[in-house]
Amino acid sequence: MEKRLLAVTIVVLAILAVRPASAETVDLQLVLAADVSISVDNEEFRLQREGYAAAIAHPLVLDAIRKGRHRAIAVCFVEWAGASAQRVVVDWTVIRDEAAARTFAEGVRAAPRSFIGATAIGAAIDFAMTQFARSGVESDHRIIDVSGDGDNNNGRPVELARDDAIKAKVTINGLAIVNEHPARGFLGHVQPVGGIGEYYRTRVIGGDRSFVLVIDGFEGFAKAVTQKLAQEIASVDGVQPVAAR
């Protein structure tokens, strides 16, 4: 009898050992996709990186996270330029408190610049889409947050990538940066007909509750991305966040 009980116990333990663990559930999976093409000079790049780092650990963003059902989000930070230039800078991180947010922010600040090249927004969206399969978490909401200062001038048409993301129930939001001082030769690229804000509204964003913020230059990037992150996180529960200061 004891031997039989021992054998059953061993079998049960073996089954438990091979059973896959349930993935952690969070309120939102968020890919931050930052433009580092040639039109973004070194100072603008610094302001952009610092803006993301400051925003993710900002009290407004942390408060939005804590108000969610699961009180946690998963974030992945990528940089992109041309059609074959995309890189994960800080991999998927579950953020539920200030300590995790600051660790993520330090990773954003510490990494070297990934690229300098063309602007392939469509390829950036496609690359961001592939990251969700390896997030290691589950959520009802997935968002790609694209920031950039120019229109798509390389690779796959951005509208096709956007439409594929929408079909997969992924929302794309935009942070359109009006760049009055791009690298020489890029005036038309960063100031498309109708303006960069209209370009993002009609060509880039899409999906449930999608929106675009437009800012005049990189100097206001930190405040804008803080407001944007808080709005994205709060939108999961249909809550309007307090304005960033």
Beta strands, then each sheet from edge to edge (+ up, - down):
strand 1: 24-25
strand 2: 28-35
strand 3: 73-80
strand 4: 86-95
strand 5: 137-138
strand 6: 142-148
strand 7: 171-178
strand 8: 212-216
sheet 1: 1+ 5+
sheet 2: 4+ 3- 2- 6- 7- 8-
end
